[in-house]
Amino acid sequence: MAQKLNLNLPSADDLFSTQADRDDAQREKVVDVPLTDIDAFPDHPFQVKMDESMQAMVESVKAVGVQTPAVVRQKANGRYELISGHRRKMASELAGIETLPCIVRQMGPDEAIVAMVDANLQREVILPSEKARSYKMRYEAIKRQAGRPANNCVPVGHNFEGKRSREVLAEKSPDSNTQIQRLICLNELIPQILDMVDDGKIAMRPAVELSYLPQDQQRTLLDVIASESCTPSHVQAVKLRKFSVEGRLNNDVIASIMQEGKPAQVEQFKMPREKIHRFFDPGTPAQTIEETIIKALELWHKNRQ
């Protein structure tokens, strides 16, 4: 029997196309994808609000279209999953535009999670709850990519050259390893208390302590917060956690701890950052923003007089 020869002949595409053509075929291209074919990212942790910033984006899209392409990946059913660009998609819908310019990128589910979180962490205003959910998603995706046990909190594996998952996560994040650990803890808070963290009514350190309380104790605490019109300080939150660990935390103890006197606190006025962010460059320190606002008010007061 004659043997079949493998001559490694070039394909028809190679014969009738140039290297430039082949290189171009490998480059990412922007394509217009119908909005009806694009699905939101599953459990997307970042909110898309109809606020002043969105209204301005809608007007911009009406005038000049979407200038920065979104990023999507194609799913097995032929539809597209939105990796970054949820605000642009909503603005396009509100502007009456039927397609969205997109870069179609090939990636698996865990790669998509990492890309989605990395893209959205560049926003100027991010709520603690958004960071908490996104860091948890990215942390779990990194562990799966490294082939680590899902139930191991901070394991070490050869895939990351001996680094812990949170250390790898912190390298490409605006927050430190310690801060990421605190933020991930916030996922254990019941929604009502997590909302209070977003609103600035409960600070980060006491919120982390409260996250160790079972949910039934958190709900009891929430009732006490409402009845006493107060929120726990860090010292009070530490006490609540200590009594809970010791098995001595009940309704009466929670009420007693929350009724303890706090050091005199200076009343503070807080303004949502999204209302003033357009007046400052991204990354402007809070102290600089505060000093600028005070100077502006002093000038306004002087002119008024």
C-alpha positions in Angstrom: 0.0 0.0 0.0 1.3 3.4 -0.9 2.1 5.7 2.0 0.2 9.1 2.2 2.8 11.9 1.9 2.5 14.9 4.2 4.0 17.7 2.0 3.0 20.5 4.4 1.7 22.5 1.4 0.5 26.1 2.1 -3.3 26.6 2.3 -5.2 28.5 -0.4 -5.5 31.4 2.0 -1.7 31.5 2.3 -1.2 31.3 -1.4 -3.6 34.1 -2.3 -3.2 36.5 0.6 -0.3 38.6 1.8 1.3 38.5 5.3 -0.3 42.0 5.9 -3.7 40.5 5.2 -3.1 37.7 7.6 -1.8 40.0 10.3 -4.9 42.2 9.9 -7.2 39.3 10.3 -5.7 38.6 13.7 -6.2 42.2 14.9 -9.1 43.2 17.1 -11.7 45.1 15.1 -14.6 47.3 16.1 -17.9 46.0 14.9 -21.4 47.5 15.4 -23.4 44.9 17.4 -27.2 45.3 17.7 -28.2 46.2 21.3 -30.8 43.4 21.3 -28.0 40.8 20.9 -26.0 42.0 23.9 -26.6 40.6 27.4 -25.5 42.3 30.6 -22.7 40.6 32.5 -24.1 38.0 35.0 -24.3 39.5 38.5 -22.7 42.7 37.3 -21.5 44.4 40.6 -21.5 47.9 39.4 -24.6 50.1 39.3 -25.8 51.9 36.2 -27.7 54.9 37.5 -29.9 57.4 35.7 -28.1 60.4 37.2 -26.7 63.7 35.8 -23.7 62.0 34.4 -25.9 59.5 32.5 -28.0 62.3 31.1 -24.9 64.1 29.9 -23.7 60.8 28.3 -27.0 60.4 26.5 -26.8 63.9 25.0 -23.2 63.2 23.9 -24.2 59.9 22.3 -27.0 61.7 20.5 -24.6 64.3 19.2 -21.5 62.3 18.3 -22.3 58.7 19.0 -20.3 56.3 21.2 -16.6 57.3 20.9 -15.1 54.5 22.9 -16.0 50.9 21.9 -17.4 48.5 24.5 -15.8 45.1 25.0 -17.9 41.9 24.5 -17.3 38.2 24.2 -19.4 35.9 22.0 -21.3 33.1 23.9 -22.0 29.6 22.6 -25.5 30.6 21.7 -24.3 33.3 19.3 -25.3 36.2 21.6 -22.8 38.6 23.2 -21.9 39.2 26.8 -21.0 42.7 27.8 -17.6 42.9 29.6 -17.2 46.7 29.8 -19.6 49.4 28.5 -22.8 49.0 30.5 -23.2 52.7 30.8 -22.5 53.2 27.1 -25.1 50.6 26.3 -27.8 52.2 28.5 -27.0 55.7 27.0 -27.3 54.3 23.5 -30.7 52.7 24.4 -31.9 56.1 25.9 -30.6 57.9 22.8 -32.6 55.7 20.5 -29.5 54.1 18.9 -29.9 50.5 17.9 -26.2 49.3 17.7 -23.1 49.7 19.9 -19.6 49.7 18.6 -17.8 46.8 20.2 -14.5 44.9 20.3 -15.3 41.2 20.2 -12.7 39.5 22.4 -12.2 35.8 22.8 -12.0 34.9 26.5 -13.3 32.3 29.0 -15.7 33.0 31.9 -13.0 33.7 34.5 -11.0 35.8 32.1 -14.2 37.8 31.4 -14.7 38.4 35.2 -11.1 39.7 35.6 -11.5 42.0 32.6 -14.9 43.3 33.7 -13.6 44.1 37.2 -10.4 45.7 35.9 -12.3 47.9 33.5 -14.9 49.1 36.0 -12.4 49.8 38.8 -11.2 52.8 36.7 -14.4 54.7 37.4 -14.1 57.9 39.4 -16.9 57.1 41.8 -17.2 53.5 43.2 -19.4 52.5 46.1 -17.9 50.2 48.8 -20.6 47.6 48.0 -19.5 47.7 44.3 -15.9 47.2 45.2 -16.9 44.4 47.7 -18.8 42.4 45.1 -16.3 43.0 42.3 -13.2 42.1 44.3 -14.9 38.9 45.5 -15.8 37.9 41.9 -12.2 38.7 40.7 -10.6 36.9 43.7 -12.6 33.7 43.1 -11.8 33.9 39.4 -8.1 34.2 40.1 -8.2 31.2 42.4 -10.0 29.1 39.7 -7.5 30.2 37.0 -4.7 29.0 39.3 -6.5 25.7 39.9 -6.8 26.2 43.7 -9.4 24.7 46.0 -12.5 26.9 46.1 -12.9 26.5 49.9 -9.3 27.6 50.8 -9.3 31.3 51.9 -5.8 32.5 51.1 -3.9 29.5 49.7 -0.5 29.7 48.0 0.2 27.9 44.7 2.9 27.6 42.2 0.8 29.3 39.5 1.4 32.7 41.1 5.1 32.1 42.1 4.2 31.7 45.7 2.0 34.8 46.0 -1.4 34.7 47.7 -4.4 35.3 45.6 -5.2 38.7 47.3 -1.6 39.8 46.6 -2.0 39.1 42.9 -5.3 40.9 43.0 -3.8 43.9 44.8 -1.0 44.3 42.1 -3.5 45.4 39.5 -6.0 47.2 41.8 -6.2 50.7 43.3 -6.5 49.2 46.8 -4.0 47.5 49.0 -4.1 43.8 50.0 -5.4 44.7 53.5 -8.1 47.0 52.1 -9.2 44.3 49.6 -9.6 41.9 52.4 -11.7 44.4 54.3 -13.9 45.1 51.3 -14.5 41.4 50.6 -15.7 41.0 54.2 -18.5 43.5 53.4 -20.2 40.9 51.3 -21.3 39.2 54.6 -23.3 42.3 55.6 -27.1 42.2 55.2 -28.2 44.6 52.4 -29.7 47.3 54.7 -26.4 47.6 56.7 -24.3 47.5 53.5 -26.5 50.4 52.2 -25.6 52.4 55.3 -21.9 51.8 54.4 -22.5 53.1 50.9 -24.3 56.2 52.3 -21.4 56.9 54.7 -23.5 56.3 57.8 -21.2 53.4 58.9 -17.5 53.7 58.4 -15.3 50.9 56.9 -13.7 49.6 60.1 -16.9 49.1 62.2 -18.5 47.7 59.1 -15.9 45.0 58.8 -16.4 44.1 62.5 -20.1 43.8 61.9 -19.6 41.5 58.9 -18.6 38.8 61.4 -22.0 38.8 63.1 -24.6 36.2 62.0 -27.4 37.7 59.9 -30.0 37.3 62.6 -27.8 39.4 65.0 -27.2 42.0 62.2 -31.0 42.3 61.8 -31.4 42.8 65.5 -28.7 45.5 65.4 -30.5 47.1 62.5 -33.7 47.4 64.6 -31.7 49.0 67.5 -30.0 51.4 65.1 -33.5 52.5 63.9 -34.9 52.9 67.5 -31.8 54.6 69.0 -31.1 56.8 65.9 -27.4 56.0 66.1 -24.8 53.8 64.3 -22.1 51.8 66.0 -18.6 53.2 66.4 -15.6 51.1 65.8 -15.2 50.4 69.6 -18.9 49.4 69.8 -18.6 47.1 66.7 -15.6 45.4 68.2 -17.6 44.7 71.4 -20.5 43.4 69.4 -18.2 41.0 67.6 -16.5 39.9 70.8 -19.7 39.1 72.6 -21.0 37.3 69.5 -17.9 35.1 69.3 -18.3 34.3 73.0 -22.0 33.4 72.5 -23.2 36.1 74.8 -24.7 38.5 72.2 -28.5 38.8 72.5 -31.1 41.6 72.0 -30.5 43.2 75.4 -26.7 43.1 75.0 -26.9 44.7 71.6 -29.2 47.5 72.9 -26.9 48.0 75.9 -23.8 48.4 73.8 -25.5 50.8 71.4 -26.7 52.9 74.3 -23.1 53.5 75.5 -22.0 57.0 75.2 -19.7 57.9 72.3 -17.0 60.6 72.3 -18.3 64.0 71.2 -18.5 64.0 67.4 -18.3 67.0 65.1 -21.3 67.0 62.8 -20.2 66.6 59.2 -21.8 67.6 55.9 -21.3 65.1 53.1 -21.9 65.7 49.4 -22.1 63.0 46.8 -18.8 63.0 44.8 -20.7 62.6 41.5 -22.1 66.0 41.9 -18.7 67.7 42.0 -16.4 65.3 40.2 -16.6 67.3 36.9 -14.9 70.2 38.6 -11.8 68.2 39.5 -9.2 66.1 37.8 -9.5 62.3 38.4 -7.5 61.3 41.5 -7.7 64.7 43.2 -7.2 64.1 46.9 -10.2 64.7 49.2 -8.3 67.2 51.2 -7.6 69.3 48.1 -11.2 69.1 47.0 -12.3 70.3 50.5 -9.9 73.2 50.5 -10.9 74.3 47.0 -14.6 74.2 48.0 -14.0 76.3 51.1 -12.0 78.9 49.2 -14.8 79.1 46.6 -17.4 79.6 49.3 -15.2 82.3 51.0 -15.0 84.1 47.6 -18.8 83.7 47.1 -19.5 85.1 50.6 -17.1 88.0 50.1 -18.8 89.0 46.8 -22.2 88.6 48.3 -21.3 91.1 51.1 
